[in-house]
Amino acid sequence: MTGAYSFVCSEGSTQKLCARLNDLGGWRWTIGDSYWYGDYARCIPFPGVKLRIVDFPVRTGDEFTYNADVRLTPDCGTPMVEIDRTFRDVLVQIGARDIREIQPFD
């Protein structure tokens, strides 16, 4: 597992994507800001785990492709297999498709 993903969904902005993720309940998503990546949706689903979905979605027909990554801190006790499974489950709940691992990015 790489800890980085690409996926396609219908939300055309990071703000709409963040709102949709929060509508699921469970994890609390917020908007962050980065000089390099613009706005991004972020959450801390488990202690020591940070998920980030970066802005600049690429139009794919009537949908949009996003990139996401996972950052682990030294105190993370959650296996990457569980993080991967749970994050993929969340993406499926918002109707994301073509979820695949990609090379990590900074």
Buried (B, 14 or more C-beta within 10 A) or exposed (E): EBBBBBBBBBBEEBEBBBBBBBEEEEBEBEBBEEEEBEBBBBBBBBEEBBBBBBBEBEEEEEBBBBBBBBBBEEEBEBEBEEBBEBBBEBBEBBEBEEBEEBEEEE
